[in-house]
Amino acid sequence: MTSSPESPTPDPLRPHRRWRRLAPAGLGALAVIATLGLGAPSAQAVKPGSGASTGTGQVFMVNPVQSSNDQTLTDQRDADSAVLPSDYALVQLRNLDGSGYLRGQWATVESATGTPAFSRTNTFVYTRSQDQFEQVMGYFWINQAQEYLQSLGFGSTLPGIVQQSFPVKIDQYGGDNSYQTDKPYRVRLGKGGVDDAEDAEVIVHEYGHAVHASQVPGFGSSVEAGSIGEAWGDYFAVSVGLAADAQYGWPHPAEDACPMDWDSTSYTRAPHCIRRFDTNMTVHDTTGEVHHDGQIWSQALWEIRLGYAGLGLTTADWDTTLIASQFDYAPDTTFAAAARATWAKSLERDGAAAASLVRARFEARGIAF
């Protein structure tokens, strides 16, 4: 999609799409980032903050369907009674700027429909009936995604990605959609059904588009590139969530290959998934709709992830190789060209057996190179 005013017209045939906007062709990364337009500090900045870089927040453990595998959960108009207290977790909020607001080195909750969360003690404990809960979700999960990238070496031994405090607007789009824009560079998370910021996989999916935009400005300017972008967003969301489960010891009884299982309760049948990694679609099943066609690419990514474990490698090895390969994608790449770049990076980093696996899983989806 091209840059346009910031109120996208929903597609009545696809009411639950996850949107992405691209800057006009020719804008480089610096030009895109320069359009943030954060302006002068607001009057809120005069409040004395904590001065500390860490705090405490309450979030969902990715989402309540994933942590409970209760497929009967529904939104119930943001009622606290819709979920159990055990669906929440207290977490450390890191990299805060000490202002008392949810602003920090890697994420900034820029605005919201409710009163901005503020704490002189950096204590941000809310439940889903309160607007501030989604603000905490936005801050925590964007910071978590950036920390995951850094745990793989991006920003130290490998080039940094999205090296800025990334703006996130909560409940700013009045429909059940979310989208990332390159101009201005930020994410807007929608409401309707389950509010999108209640599902970590929606938040991280949109941040995944920012990752692509940081790596390759203007990425997604062809149907196949856009499909790769949607697939990557889904895969990245699941990968970051699974890494968080392992890091914090959170339960994960729901199936892995099923992103956004809480958000999708309002528009899918159980078991709830917005899309899947096991449809067995190939390039012969393309429709030209990027979310649909992206399931071809995401299945290949998922199967390679599983195959790496069989080679004695780790999911972190695969994620590092995959993300490193994305620097070599063209903005208007094809499935075949991107698969070749991914194969080449796997050969370079992980050896011939890994590269053979990568080629085989892409070829199983009809992507030959």
Buried (B, 14 or more C-beta within 10 A) or exposed (E): BEBEEBEBEBEEEEEBBBBBBBBEEEBEBEBBBEBBEEEEEEEEEEEEBBEBBEBBBBBBBBBBBBBBBBEEBEBEEBEEEBBEEEBBBEBEBBBBBBBBBBBBBBBBBBBBBBEBBBBEEBEBBBBBEBBBBBBBBBBBBBBBBBBBBBBBBBBEEBBBBBBBBBBBBBBBBEBBBBBBBBBBBBBBBBBBBBBBBBBBBBBBBBBBBBBBBBBBBBBBBBBBBBBBBBBBBBBBBBBBBBBBBEEEEBBBEBBBBBBBBBBBBBBBEEBBBBBBBBBEBBBEBBEEBBBBBBBBBBBBBBBBBBBBEEBEBEBBBBBBBBBBBBBBBBBBBBBBBBBBBBBBBBBEBBEEBBBBBBBEBBBEBBBEB
